Amino acid sequence: MKRLTQTLPVFLAAALQLMPLVRNLFINPATGNTFAFILRWGIGTGAALGAVDAVSGASAPVIFTNSTNFTGTAGIYFTNNVAITNNGGNSGAFCVLTNKSGVVSTALLNGNSTTSCMPAGLVFKFYDLNIGGTPKPIYGAIYGTPTTPVTNLYVHVIITYLSLVVETNFWITILPAGSPPVITNQPVSLTNNVSSNATFTVTAGTAPLHYQWYFNTNTALLNATNTSLTLTNIQLTNTGNYRVIITNSSGSVTSSFATLTVWQPPVITNSPVSFTNVAGGSGSLAITAGGFPALAYQWRITTNLITTSIVGGTNASLSFTNLRACQAGAYTVILTNSAGSVTSAIANLVVTNPLPPMVGGSIQGGTQFQFTFTPIAGLTNTVLTNGVLASTNWGVFTNYPPTATPTPITISNNPSAPSLFYRLMVVP
């Protein structure tokens, strides 16, 4: 057998001076992709590792080879080429693979393939494209989906053409199949006020990982492809569920949902309005406001600089029936929720006295005197007497508690005084 360093040195040197560099296009049989290699001369140990060298039009077989390390991953499709050569003569080269364990493949002619000496799932296919006497490449294509991890699997390639034998080695490492991402820290639910910022964060293994955040299950958020998701100037419409899908080459994992609850402090849109009404009348104070969570209300009255919470005044409106003078004052309402509180502007309630009822139908018979009046409904109607009309010291003859309807009342009396005057008063 002849070695390459002993073959045609004079011819190579002469061709080196005469022939230009040649660029050939090779086709990867596993993928159909075309790739280019520069064919250049190299003599002895001066040839670059992995270079492809040939003389276009050479009549004698000349083969150069390269040694290579290949790395793939179990479960992921792999394709590459090895021992890319040019024999410079007619077709007819063949290839045999061996390994350190002594396994020997069958002889491979152009287009033959074998799995001998290869990691499980990979195929070595031999190509001698030197058809019709035109110098073209000789190479081996490695392709397939490896299934088992291996470390530096040694493969020896022997290429033979007539009496010329060229040998080269390559090593294949198949890494273990990667695992899908594993989330170590799930995103945490948040409760934030309107106009603040909210950030969700997830932790899941090592890079490279791809992240895509989603809103309410299936709405992919634009540009939300990082380990954290920050929402700025949040509004009530941002309330909902957020999750992230994390992927790598081996699979994906979906995070648990993180809920964003957006709170809005109370905001008053319509303040209560002051009003005036007569005693015994009715009316109401009301406020319109928004906020989340739901608002709580507490009405208060201020009289003589003393502020008192109104029992039962815990709604958006405060209603009055049968008004009394003691209910007059300055009213405010405090609105609260988990996000904050606000106090309304003052609304004044003024209670005025109605005109007293008129006396009518007076009758005197002997010592008995009687008269009739129609009471003011809802108020205490008081009958006063005095022996002197101009006096300020009137006594209470009788009180009539508030009535629901103004039904006429008759007063009868047998005064012992020579004269007695009557008047009516309502107590608001």
BAFI-282013 format. One record per residue (C-alpha): z, y, x. Coordinates in steps of 0.5 Angstrom, whole numbers, plus 2048, in hexadecimal, padded with zeros to 3 digits. Each point is the difference from the previous one (the first is absolute). Example, Ala and Ser with C-alpha at 12.3 -4.5 7.8 and 13.67 -1.06 7.14 Angstrom:
# BAFI-282013
((810; 7F7; 819))
((7FE; 807; 802))
END
This chain:
# BAFI-282013
((800; 800; 800))
((7FE; 807; 802))
((805; 806; 800))
((7FE; 807; 7FE))
((802; 803; 806))
((7FB; 7FB; 804))
((7FA; 801; 7FB))
((7FA; 805; 802))
((804; 806; 804))
((7F9; 802; 803))
((7FD; 800; 7F9))
((806; 804; 7FD))
((800; 805; 805))
((7F8; 801; 7FF))
((801; 801; 7F9))
((806; 805; 800))
((7FB; 805; 804))
((7FA; 7FE; 7FB))
((803; 800; 7F9))
((804; 805; 7FC))
((806; 7FF; 7FC))
((7FE; 7FC; 7F9))
((804; 801; 7F9))
((7FF; 7FA; 7FC))
((803; 800; 7F9))
((804; 7FA; 7FE))
((801; 7FD; 7F9))
((807; 7FD; 7FE))
((7FF; 7FA; 7FC))
((806; 800; 7FD))
((800; 807; 7FD))
((7F8; 802; 800))
((802; 806; 804))
((7FC; 803; 806))
((803; 802; 806))
((7FD; 802; 807))
((801; 7FE; 807))
((7FE; 803; 807))
((7FD; 7FB; 804))
((801; 802; 807))
((800; 7FC; 807))
((806; 7FE; 804))
((800; 7FC; 806))
((806; 7FC; 802))
((807; 803; 7FE))
((7FD; 807; 800))
((7FE; 7FE; 7F8))
((805; 803; 7FB))
((804; 7FC; 7FC))
((7FD; 7FF; 7F9))
((7F9; 803; 802))
((7FA; 7FC; 7FE))
((7FA; 800; 805))
((7F9; 7FE; 800))
((7F9; 801; 803))
((7FB; 801; 7FB))
((7FA; 7FC; 801))
((804; 7FB; 805))
((7FD; 7F9; 801))
((806; 7FD; 802))
((806; 7FE; 7FC))
((805; 805; 802))
((807; 800; 7FC))
((806; 805; 800))
((806; 7FF; 7FC))
((806; 804; 7FF))
((808; 7FE; 7FF))
((803; 803; 7FA))
((807; 800; 7FC))
((800; 800; 7F9))
((805; 801; 7FB))
((800; 7FF; 7F8))
((805; 7FF; 7FB))
((801; 7FA; 7FC))
((7FE; 801; 7F9))
((7FB; 806; 802))
((7F9; 7FF; 801))
((7FE; 800; 807))
((7F9; 801; 804))
((7FE; 801; 807))
((7FB; 7FE; 805))
((801; 7FC; 807))
((7FC; 7FE; 806))
((7FA; 805; 7FE))
((7FB; 7FF; 805))
((7F8; 800; 802))
((7FD; 7FA; 803))
((7FA; 803; 802))
((7FB; 7FA; 7FF))
((7FE; 7FC; 7FA))
((805; 7FD; 7FB))
((803; 7FA; 800))
((808; 802; 802))
((805; 7FC; 7FD))
((808; 801; 800))
((806; 7FC; 801))
((807; 802; 7FE))
((807; 7FD; 803))
((807; 802; 801))
((806; 7FE; 804))
((802; 7FA; 7FB))
((7F9; 7FD; 802))
((7FD; 801; 7FA))
((7F8; 800; 801))
((7FB; 802; 7FA))
((7FA; 7FD; 7FF))
((7FA; 804; 804))
((7FE; 806; 7FB))
((7F8; 802; 800))
((7FE; 806; 7FD))
((803; 801; 7F9))
((805; 7FA; 801))
((808; 802; 7FF))
((806; 7FC; 801))
((808; 801; 7FE))
((802; 7FC; 806))
((804; 804; 805))
((801; 805; 7FB))
((806; 802; 7FC))
((800; 7FE; 7F9))
((7FC; 804; 7FC))
((7FB; 802; 805))
((7F9; 7FE; 802))
((7FC; 801; 806))
((7F9; 800; 7FF))
((7FB; 800; 806))
((7F9; 804; 800))
((7FA; 800; 805))
((7FC; 805; 7FE))
((7FB; 7FF; 805))
((7FA; 7FE; 7FC))
((7F9; 800; 802))
((802; 801; 807))
((802; 808; 7FF))
((807; 801; 804))
((805; 801; 7FA))
((807; 7FF; 800))
((805; 7FA; 800))
((806; 800; 7FD))
((806; 7FD; 7FC))
((802; 803; 7F9))
((807; 7FF; 7FE))
((802; 801; 7F9))
((804; 7FD; 7FA))
((807; 801; 7FD))
((806; 7FE; 805))
((805; 7FC; 7FC))
((805; 7FE; 806))
((803; 805; 805))
((7FF; 7FE; 807))
((801; 803; 807))
((7FB; 801; 805))
((7FC; 7FA; 7FE))
((7FB; 7FE; 806))
((7F9; 7FF; 7FF))
((7FB; 7FE; 806))
((7F9; 801; 7FE))
((7FA; 7FC; 804))
((7F9; 803; 7FF))
((7FB; 7FB; 803))
((7F8; 802; 801))
((7FC; 7FB; 804))
((804; 7FF; 806))
((804; 806; 800))
((807; 800; 7FD))
((804; 807; 7FF))
((807; 7FF; 7FE))
((805; 805; 7FD))
((807; 801; 7FC))
((803; 803; 7FB))
((807; 800; 7FC))
((801; 801; 7F9))
((807; 803; 7FD))
((801; 7FF; 7F9))
((806; 804; 7FD))
((805; 7FE; 7FB))
((7FD; 802; 7F9))
((804; 807; 7FE))
((805; 800; 7FA))
((7FF; 805; 7FA))
((804; 806; 801))
((808; 7FF; 7FE))
((803; 806; 7FD))
((807; 801; 803))
((802; 806; 7FD))
((7FD; 802; 7F9))
((7FF; 807; 7FD))
((806; 802; 7FC))
((800; 804; 7FA))
((802; 807; 800))
((802; 806; 7FB))
((7FE; 807; 802))
((800; 806; 7FC))
((7F9; 804; 7FE))
((7FD; 804; 806))
((803; 7FB; 805))
((7FD; 7FB; 805))
((801; 7F9; 7FF))
((7FE; 7FB; 806))
((800; 7F8; 7FF))
((800; 7FC; 807))
((7FE; 7F9; 801))
((801; 7FB; 806))
((7FC; 7FA; 801))
((7FF; 7FD; 807))
((7FC; 802; 806))
((7F9; 803; 800))
((7FA; 800; 7FF))
((802; 801; 7F8))
((7FC; 803; 7FB))
((804; 804; 7FA))
((7FE; 802; 7F9))
((805; 803; 7FB))
((7FF; 800; 7F9))
((803; 804; 7FA))
((802; 7FC; 7F9))
((7FD; 7F9; 803))
((7F9; 801; 801))
((7FE; 808; 801))
((7FE; 800; 808))
((803; 806; 803))
((7FB; 804; 804))
((801; 800; 807))
((807; 7FD; 7FF))
((7FF; 7FB; 806))
((806; 800; 804))
((807; 7FD; 801))
((803; 806; 7FC))
((7FD; 804; 7F9))
((802; 807; 800))
((7FF; 803; 7F9))
((801; 808; 800))
((802; 805; 7FB))
((801; 7FA; 7FB))
((800; 801; 7F9))
((802; 7FC; 7F9))
((7F9; 7FD; 801))
((802; 7FD; 806))
((805; 7FC; 7FD))
((7FE; 7F8; 800))
((800; 7FA; 805))
((7FD; 800; 807))
((7FE; 7FA; 804))
((7FC; 7FE; 806))
((7FC; 7FB; 802))
((800; 7FE; 808))
((7FA; 7FC; 803))
((7FF; 7FD; 806))
((7FA; 7FB; 803))
((805; 7FA; 7FD))
((801; 803; 7F9))
((804; 805; 7FC))
((807; 801; 7FD))
((802; 805; 7FA))
((806; 803; 800))
((805; 801; 7FA))
((7FF; 806; 7FC))
((804; 806; 802))
((801; 805; 7FA))
((800; 807; 800))
((804; 804; 7FB))
((7FF; 807; 800))
((805; 805; 7FD))
((7FF; 807; 7FD))
((806; 804; 800))
((801; 804; 7F9))
((7FB; 805; 7FF))
((801; 805; 7FA))
((7FA; 802; 7FC))
((803; 804; 7FA))
((807; 803; 801))
((804; 800; 7F9))
((7FF; 807; 7FC))
((806; 804; 7FE))
((801; 801; 7F8))
((804; 804; 7FB))
((802; 7FD; 7FA))
((806; 801; 7FA))
((806; 7FC; 800))
((7FF; 7FA; 7FC))
((7F8; 800; 802))
((7FD; 7FB; 804))
((7FC; 800; 807))
((7FE; 7FC; 806))
((7FF; 801; 808))
((7FB; 7FC; 803))
((7FD; 7FF; 807))
((7FA; 7FC; 802))
((800; 7FD; 807))
((7FD; 7FA; 804))
((802; 7FC; 806))
((801; 7F9; 802))
((805; 7FC; 7FF))
((802; 802; 7F9))
((803; 806; 7FF))
((808; 801; 7FE))
((802; 806; 7FC))
((806; 804; 800))
((801; 806; 7FC))
((805; 805; 801))
((803; 807; 7FD))
((803; 806; 804))
((805; 804; 7FC))
((805; 805; 803))
((7FD; 7FE; 807))
((802; 7F9; 7FF))
((7FB; 7FA; 800))
((801; 7FA; 7FC))
((7FC; 7FA; 7FF))
((7FE; 7FF; 7F9))
((802; 7F9; 7FD))
((7FA; 7FC; 7FE))
((7FB; 805; 803))
((7FC; 7FB; 804))
((7F9; 801; 7FD))
((7FA; 804; 801))
((802; 804; 7FA))
((807; 803; 7FD))
((800; 801; 7F9))
((805; 804; 7FC))
((802; 800; 7F8))
((805; 804; 7FD))
((800; 805; 805))
((807; 803; 802))
((802; 806; 804))
((803; 7FB; 805))
((7FA; 7FD; 802))
((7FD; 807; 802))
((7FF; 800; 808))
((7FB; 7FF; 806))
((7FD; 7F9; 800))
((7FD; 7FD; 806))
((7FE; 7F8; 801))
((800; 7FC; 807))
((7FB; 7FB; 801))
((801; 7FB; 805))
((7FD; 7F9; 802))
((800; 7FC; 806))
((7FC; 805; 804))
((804; 806; 7FF))
((802; 805; 7FA))
((7FE; 807; 7FE))
((804; 805; 7FB))
((7FC; 804; 7FB))
((800; 807; 7FE))
((805; 803; 7FC))
((7FF; 800; 7F8))
((805; 804; 7FC))
((802; 7FE; 7F9))
((802; 806; 7FC))
((804; 7FF; 7F9))
((800; 805; 7FB))
((805; 801; 7FA))
((7FC; 7FF; 7F9))
((802; 805; 7FA))
((806; 7FE; 7FC))
((7FF; 7FE; 7F9))
((800; 805; 7FA))
((805; 7FF; 7FB))
((7FE; 800; 7F9))
((802; 7FE; 7F9))
((807; 803; 800))
((804; 7FF; 7FA))
((807; 803; 7FE))
((804; 7FD; 7FB))
((807; 802; 7FF))
((803; 7FF; 807))
((7FB; 7FB; 802))
((7FA; 802; 804))
((7FA; 7FC; 802))
((7F9; 801; 804))
((7FB; 7FC; 802))
((7FC; 800; 807))
((7FB; 7FB; 803))
((802; 7FE; 807))
((7FC; 800; 807))
((7FE; 7F9; 801))
((803; 7FD; 806))
((805; 805; 802))
((807; 801; 7FE))
((801; 805; 7FA))
((806; 803; 800))
((803; 804; 7FA))
((805; 806; 802))
((804; 805; 7FC))
((804; 806; 801))
((804; 805; 7FB))
((7FD; 806; 804))
((7F8; 800; 801))
((800; 805; 806))
((805; 7FB; 804))
((7FE; 7FC; 806))
((805; 7FB; 7FE))
((7FD; 7FB; 7FC))
((803; 7F9; 7FE))
((7FD; 7FA; 7FF))
((800; 7FE; 7F9))
((7FC; 7F9; 801))
((7FB; 7FD; 805))
((7FA; 7FC; 7FD))
((7FD; 7FB; 806))
((7F9; 800; 801))
((7FC; 7FD; 7FB))
((7F9; 7FD; 800))
((7FD; 804; 7FA))
((802; 807; 7FE))
((803; 7FE; 7F9))
((803; 805; 7FC))
((808; 801; 801))
((805; 803; 7FB))
((806; 803; 802))
((806; 801; 7FB))
((807; 804; 802))
((806; 802; 7FC))
((802; 806; 804))
((807; 803; 800))
((7FE; 806; 803))
((7FE; 806; 7FC))
((7F9; 800; 803))
((7FD; 7FB; 805))
((7F9; 800; 804))
((7FC; 7FA; 802))
((7FB; 800; 806))
((7FC; 7FA; 803))
((7FE; 7FE; 807))
((7FD; 7FB; 803))
((802; 7FD; 807))
((7FA; 7FE; 804))
END
